[in-house]
Amino acid sequence: MDVPAPLVRGAALLRCPVCSAPLELHERSLVCDQRHTYDISRHGHVTLARAPAPGDDAAMVAARAAVFDAGHYAPLTAALARAATSAASDGDAATATDDETLEGGAAAGGDAAGGGEAARGDAATATGDEAQAGEAAAAGDVPQPGEATASRDEARSGQAGAGDDAARPDEATASGDAARPGQAAAGGAAAGPGAASVVLDIGAGTGHHLAGVLEARPGALGIALDTSRPALRLAARAHPDIAAVVGDVWEALPLQDGVVDLALVVFAPRNGGEIARVLRPGGTALVVIPTPEHLAELAHLHAVQVDPEKPERLERTLGAHLQHTGTEAVRWTMQLSQQDVEHVIRMSPAGAHRGEAEAHAATVTGSVELRTYRSPDVGGGG
Ligand SMILES: C[S@@+](CC[C@H](N)C(=O)[O-])C[C@H]1O[C@@H](n2cnc3c(N)ncnc32)[C@H](O)[C@@H]1O
């Protein structure tokens, strides 16, 4: 079986999780100069972590995929795509050529990607920081280290078995030539905003949001990073430009310094220092966290404790490394069937705390903050 084309493109951006040396593609393996070797699975992903936590199990991943397939989170995907386009425009405005972008050319500061942008579609958007107070239920979000949630340990348990084969129609044969990071990313097709850029989705899950963002940034290379192999099997097939990498946020990310133009963290763990390290100078991070209203109508169906200090933790985690440049409040309404309700509960850590109450069809609120952070233009991302 051939090596998936995005892994061919992205190989030179990755680094060894043991010794941090660059990796090169040799046949179906990534190898560093110390001969640490990482085989590409038949499902299309490669494991670049020393001891990755299991991440979401197959049942959680299947529930998440069903919710996305039904379109219930489409307004959030659309908001991310708009913010990604805005971030690309800012970068292009300050950069003469794709090569300079990939070499870490400066991006325009100031404007928040997505912040202040009017809502389209059925996502009702209010700008400003008014939604930042008191984040609620972890229904949807992954607890961060030290958070007072009941679900953290259980959320890590249990990974499920084999899925289907992830062979792709667009797979390319591996070449022995390892391009430098910029060249690897530049292997894509199109011109226009975001061409030849690198989008890293940290805790990408099924790759659904990343695929939506890549549609808005033609030619970009997407890297879906997660500890969940069942999730990455789907991510590897979610879009022709997604490279799927098993990596753990709480280890050093298996990417070289400054090679990422745009990082996404959607309901997933956040390691500020590592995000800053892998972002290029002037690069952008889009971070999504739930507000207290998110899925509030379903709170009676589970028992997940709330960490009232979550927003402050986010600021401590990311604010120490990146500049917070804007917040967009994204709200939408979901008409959920009884089965949809079960899926929405089961796809998150709240599912481990599903109570006895019977689920019913319901009109449910989606409500998140989409926060934009910038890596400093000068002096690196650390
Ligand atoms: C709530 S899901 C969100 C998935 C995706 N971002 C989305 O919005 O659909 C959280 C994801 O983070 C992953 N995850 C949990 N702990 C992780 C870790 N330490 N490193 C990388 N991924 C992790 C889970 O496997 C899961 O896919």
PDBQT file of the ligand as one rigid body, heavy atoms in Angstrom, charges set to zero:
ROOT
HETATM    1  C1  LIG A 401     -13.877  16.520  22.703  1.00  0.00    +0.000 C 
HETATM    2  S1  LIG A 401     -12.918  15.750  21.473  1.00  0.00    +0.000 S 
HETATM    3  C2  LIG A 401     -12.791  17.032  20.241  1.00  0.00    +0.000 C 
HETATM    4  C3  LIG A 401     -12.379  16.503  18.911  1.00  0.00    +0.000 C 
HETATM    5  C4  LIG A 401     -12.382  17.544  17.781  1.00  0.00    +0.000 C 
HETATM    6  N1  LIG A 401     -11.498  18.645  18.058  1.00  0.00    +0.000 N 
HETATM    7  C5  LIG A 401     -13.781  18.026  17.534  1.00  0.00    +0.000 C 
HETATM    8  O1  LIG A 401     -14.126  19.122  17.980  1.00  0.00    +0.000 OA
HETATM    9  O2  LIG A 401     -14.543  17.292  16.919  1.00  0.00    +0.000 OA
HETATM   10  C6  LIG A 401     -11.291  15.819  22.219  1.00  0.00    +0.000 C 
HETATM   11  C7  LIG A 401     -10.236  15.115  21.393  1.00  0.00    +0.000 C 
HETATM   12  O3  LIG A 401      -8.982  15.268  22.070  1.00  0.00    +0.000 OA
HETATM   13  C8  LIG A 401      -8.304  14.034  22.021  1.00  0.00    +0.000 C 
HETATM   14  N2  LIG A 401      -7.332  14.012  23.120  1.00  0.00    +0.000 N 
HETATM   15  C9  LIG A 401      -7.581  13.808  24.435  1.00  0.00    +0.000 A 
HETATM   16  N3  LIG A 401      -6.429  13.864  25.132  1.00  0.00    +0.000 NA
HETATM   17  C10 LIG A 401      -5.439  14.089  24.227  1.00  0.00    +0.000 A 
HETATM   18  C11 LIG A 401      -4.031  14.237  24.334  1.00  0.00    +0.000 A 
HETATM   19  N4  LIG A 401      -3.391  14.159  25.515  1.00  0.00    +0.000 N 
HETATM   20  N5  LIG A 401      -3.314  14.467  23.204  1.00  0.00    +0.000 NA
HETATM   21  C12 LIG A 401      -3.941  14.539  21.995  1.00  0.00    +0.000 A 
HETATM   22  N6  LIG A 401      -5.279  14.407  21.844  1.00  0.00    +0.000 NA
HETATM   23  C13 LIG A 401      -6.024  14.185  22.951  1.00  0.00    +0.000 A 
HETATM   24  C14 LIG A 401      -9.396  12.999  22.111  1.00  0.00    +0.000 C 
HETATM   25  O4  LIG A 401      -8.988  11.724  21.630  1.00  0.00    +0.000 OA
HETATM   26  C15 LIG A 401     -10.481  13.627  21.258  1.00  0.00    +0.000 C 
HETATM   27  O5  LIG A 401     -10.384  13.249  19.916  1.00  0.00    +0.000 OA
ENDROOT
TORSDOF 0
